[in-house]
Amino acid sequence: MTRTQVRILGVMAVALVAGGVALVFALRPAPSEPAYVASPPLALPASGVPTSAPLSAGVSVTVRIIAPAGQINIGVVPGDGIHVPINLAAHYPGTAQPGESGNAVYYAHDQRGMFLGLHRLHLGDEVRVILKDGSQLVFHVVALKVVSFNDWSVLAPTAFPELTLLTCVSYTAYEPRYIVIATET
């Protein structure tokens, strides 16, 4: 066997092993419920969690957030303000629901399939919120900013319908947060 043939066989062997490993990972069963990764909560005002008015009759809870310009299309679950779900966004407890006056805050990981696309949004871009009853609300981006990991002002109630989307900018829990703020149109 020539040296070239040995090299070709070596490359083929490596490719075969790599393909086998990739196949094993690709065929793993999906988890039956979302995994959660702990992350420290934002610091809250001395009065505790911001409160919003109770849901009005007929207002549904959010089931999905779609931001086409950021290629975001993510399901929503109730959050606890501490744990960040995998492959879902969480509604920050005590903040408003979309469709009512107040600041509706949602958070997710800064990863593909979650809120990584927030970095692609620009002022004026559309963010749609799909409600449980199938209706949708349309918001437009009015602010993009980076805040300290413990800047609770992003949770503050507003006198008008507002949507705040929040994600980390690194894997370190105490790094800044990237914020997209949108208002209803």
Secondary structure, DSSP 8 states (H G I E B T S, - for coil): --HHHHHHHHHHHHHHHHHHHHHHHHTS---SS--EEE-------TT-S-------TT---EEEEEEGGGTEEEEEEE--SSEEESSSEEE-TTS--TTSSEEEEEE--SSTTTTGGGGG--TT-EEEEEETTS-EEEEEEEEEEEE-TT-GGGG---SSEEEEEEEESSSSTTS-EEEEEEEE-
